[in-house]
Every structure is written in structure tokens, then in C-alpha cells.
């Protein structure tokens, strides 16, 4: 899209907070965190939202069940989702934008937002003169201690293009401080990082997805619970939650947990502690449930949904 005609008529998430007029109709290109979150934000504020993504499902890299659940919930809320499409061009006439896709569609909107990813902001830093090696998309190449190929130069955060999350950058900074100033070599640990997508409802995820676990050679047991929380049952709302847990068959260790539902982000932060400590499914099962909560599903999912083994 960066080279498509009319890109100058589009905004990014930076300008979304500085709009002089609320767009009643908005077209959002992208399928990641930012695209999904802004689609739900604008929809929640009353806009007619069209979300366009080049792939077959939103949120590439997330567990497949979470992606399916998000797609279903987004469409039921009234967000129009266009898949397998990219923007061909954008025209502007007055206050209106006309977005053309590569499928010969034309969508008339008040704003067009690009949320198709960011590249590391490393241009103009003089890295070439310093001899610092860069890689794909201009990212700064570093080792597990955030050190570049130049012995006295380190890099952390989004410029390294490892995991572009604020808490991860803070973790990388703390590891750097321990390594360089405390003389205590501390590698950066990007495993078991809890993450959330603030859609409506939310997605919370920590550890391996089902696909990742199989790719790493784990034979797995999968536990799933798809339910309507009690408060929605009483209130007559149809909103559902999905809890999913991936367990290593050999060790009983919980490899990953994925939640779609209200307060998923709050729940997954605590689950992240347990998974980081190596908690087993038996230990989850031994924990007394707190009723009535959605989170009690974490300790009451006793019936295995299915098992899978890695392909050989």
C-alpha cells in the first residue's frame, strides 16, 4: 500500500487521536493489533467500519480458535470485514475518500486508516558509519544480550524488531542495565510474554499456540470451554467466551493459554505467572474455583477436547 496512489489521503493511528471531525464511515487497512483495536474503537463510538486485510484471517500468529472467534464476534457486531484484499488506490473529493481494492470494489468513507505495520525507525542514525549491522526492514541486529556487532553498542526496543510491545522494551532495558552496569550478564527472555488485543471482547494470550506447540515437537492435549458467562445469561446477552489451554502430554506442563472474552487481558496477566513458573495442568485442576467468575474455567476444564501429535 505504501506505493499505491492516494496514500497521502490516509491517516495512521498517530493521527487518529487528532481528528477534528468524527468519521461516520471509516476504512481500516490491516489485520493486526492496531487495525483490530481501532476497528472496535470506532465501531463502539458509532462509526460504520470496514476492516480490510490481505490474509485469510485477522491476527496472524494468534491461536486459530481465537482468530475464528474474533472474526465471528466482529461480524456479529456489525463490523464489515473484507479478507484477501489490499488497497489499490485512494481518491479524495472534498471531505470524502473513495477506496478502491484489488477486487475492483469501491468503498466511500470519511477516513481511511492504514494500520499495516511499522518499520524500525533507524534511518538517519548513522549506523553505517558506526559499522552497526542492520537486517530486514532496517532493524538493528542484536544478540541475546541486546548487543550489536559493535562491541560497545547495544540496541533495545522496536528498532530491533524482536517483539514490538512496550513492556517488552522495558524488560529489554532492565536486562541491559543488569548486563552492562551491574556486571551481571542477563539475556533477554522473550518466552511466555502475555499479550492482549483490546477488541470487544478482548483476546488474552500467553505461551504457545496449538500450531507452535506442534511445530516444536510437542504431543499435546487441548482443553477448551466455549460458554456464555453467567452475567450475560442473566442479562439476556448472547456474548460468549472461549478459554483454551494447550498441555504437553509427556510432562503435563501447560504450554499456552488463550482467552477470548471480557477481561481476558486482566486474567491472562496472572495466568502468565503460572505458565512462566512451569505450572502443570494437574496444578490448575487442584486449584479451587472462584464462583461465579469466567476465570474459574481455568481450573474447571477437566474434560480433554482432543489430542494431537506433531507430524513426522
N, C-alpha and C positions, 0 to 999 in steps of 0.2 A: 504493500500500500504506500510505502514511503515515496515511491516514484510515480504513483498514479496521479493523473491530472486532478487538480482541485483540492489537494491535501491542505492547502492554505486556508480552506474554508472550514476545517475541522478543529476541534479542541481536544485537549488531553485531560487527564484527571487533575492536572495543575490548575487549569482554567475553570474547572467545574465548580470550584468554590468561589469564583469571582464573577459569575454570570449576572448581568444587570437585569435580565428578564428570565423568568422561569420558562423552560421549553415544555410546551404541552405535548410535543411529539419529539422523541429523541431516538437516534440510530446509534447503536454502540457496536463497534467492531472489536472482536476479541473473545477469548473463551477462558481466560484465567481469572485469578483472584479479583483484579481491579474491574474487569469487564462485568463479571457476575455481580459483584457487590454494588457497583453503580447502577446496574440494571434494576436491582431490587430497591435501591435507594430512590431512584427517580420514579419507579412504579409506585412505591409506597407514598410518595408525595403527590401522586395523581397523574403522572405523565403516561402517555401511551408509548411503550418501549418496544423497540425492535432490536434484538441481540443477534449479531451475525458472526459466525465462526467458520473457519475453513475446514475444521476437522469433523469427525462423525459424532463426537460428544463433547460437552463442556468439561473443563477442568482436567486436562490431560495430566496424567501422573497420579491422580487420586484413585482410590479403590472404585472398581467398576459399579458396584452397588450404590455407592454414594453419588456417582455421576448420573446413574439412571434415576435415582430418587430426586435429585436436583432438577433434572430435566422435566420430570413429571410434575413436580411442585411448581416450577416456574411457569409451565404452560397452563396449569390449572389456575394460577393467579392472574393470568391474562397477559403475561409477557410473550411476545411473539419471538420465537427462536428460529433463525434460519441457519441451517448447517450446510457444510460442503460448499461454502460461498466465500468470496472475497470481494472487496470493493474494487470496481473497475474505474470509476471516476465520480467526482462530486461537483455538481454545478450549484451556483448560488444566484438567486434572483431576489433582490431586496432582503427581507428577513428569512426567506425560505431556502432550504437546501434540498437538492434533488440528488439522491444517492442511487447510483447505478451499480448493480452487482454483475459478476461474470456470468450469471444465469439470465441476463437480459431483463432483470427486474428493475423497476424504478420506484423508490420509496421517497415520498415527500415528507420532510420533517423540519423542525425548527432548529435543531442542533445535531451535529454528527460528531461523536466522540471516538477517538482512536485509543484503544487500550490493548494494543497488540505487542506489548513488551517494551523493555528499555535496554539500551546497550550501556556497558560500563563507560562512565564519563572520564576517559583517560586522555583524550586529545588535549594537547597543549601543556602537558605536564613535563615535557622534556625527557620522557622515559628513554627515548632513543639515545640522547646524549649521555644519559647516565648508564646506558647499557642494560637497562631492565628489559627482560623478555616479556613480550605480550603474546596472547593467543587469540583464539576465536573471538570475534566481535570486539577486539581491543582489550580483553580482560588481562589483568596482570597475573602472570603465572607465579604461584607460591607453593611451598611445601606444607607439611602438616603443622609447622610452627609459624606459618604466615610469612616465611622469609622468601624473598625473591632470589633470583640467580646472582644478584649482587649482595655480597655477604652482609653489608651494614644497612640494607634497605628492606623494610617489611611493608606489607600491604594487607589491609583488612577491609571488610565490608563489601558493598556492592561492586566495587572496582575489580574484585577478584572473581566475581560471577560464580560464587560457590553456592550460596543459599541466600537470596536477597530478602532477608527478613530482619527487622530492626533488632529483636532480641538476640539473633544470631550474631549480628555485627558487634553487639555489646559483649557477648561471650568470647568472640574472637579477640576483642580488645583486652579483656581480662586475661586471656591466655597469653597474649603478647606481653603484658605487664609482668606476669609471673616469669615468663621465659627470659626477657631482656633485663628487667630491673631487679627482680627478686632472685635471679640466677637459678631459677627452678624450671627447667625445660618442661613446658606444658603444651602438648599437641592440642589442636582444635578438634573437638568431638562433634561431628555433625550427625551422629546417630540418635535416634529416638527424639527428634525435635518435634514437640507438639505444634500443630498449626491449625488455623481455623479460617474458614471462609464465612464472612458475615452476610450471608444470604438470608432469606426469610423462608423457612427457618435456617439455622446455621448448620455448618458441617465442621466437626472437630475430628482431627486425625493425629495419630501418633504411632510410630513404628512402621512395620512393613505392610504393604498392601498384599492381597492374596497373590497377585501376579509376581510381585517382588519376592515373596517368600518362596514360591515355586522356582523362580529363576535362581535363587541362591541355594537350591538343592534341598529345601525342607519338605518333608512329607507333613501335611497339615490337616488339622481338624478345624472346621469352621462352625462357629456358633452365631446364629442370627435371631434377632427378635424384631418383628415389624408390628407395631401396635399403635393404638390411639391412646395418648395419655389420659388418665382419669379426669383431669380438669377439663379436657376437651370433650370427653364423653358426657360429663355433667352439663357442660355448656352447649352441647349440640354441634360442636365444630368437627369438621372432618379431617383436620390436620393430623398427620401420622408421624411417628418417629421410627427410625431404624437404628438398631445397635448391632454391631458386627465385631466379632473377636476372632483372631487368627492364632491358632495354637500349634506349636511344634509337637508332633506325635511322639517323638522319641524322648524329649525332656519335659514335656507338659508346660514349657515356658510360653507365656503369652508374647507373641511376636509383634502383634499390631492390634490396634483398636480403632474403630471408625464409627462415628456417631452422626446421624442426621436428625436434627430436632432442636427444639427450643433449649437454650442454654448449653448447647453442645460444647462451646468454647470453654465455659467455666468447668464443665465436667472433665473435658479431655486434659486440662492442665493437671488435675490431680491424678488421673489415670497415667499420665506421663511419668510421674514419680514412681509408681508401682512397676511400670514396664522397664524403666531405667534401672531399677533395683533387681530386675530379673524375676519378678513375680510369676508364679505358676497359675494355671487355671484352677488347680485344687485350692490354692490360697484365696483366689477370688471367691470360690464356692464356699469356703469356710467362713467368709465374712458375712455377718448378719445384715440383712436388708433393712433399709430405712424406708418405711412405707407411710404414706403413698408418695413416691417420687418416681420420676422417669429413670433416674440414675440407678435405682435398685435393680434394673435389668442386668447391670454389670455383674451382679452376684447371684442372679437367679436363672441365668441362661444355662440350664443343666443338660438340655437335650441337644445333641450334636446335629447340625443341619446337614453336613456332608463332609467327606474327606477327599483329599486329593494328594497325588504323589507327583513329583517332578518328572518331566519327560526324560527318557534316557536315550 
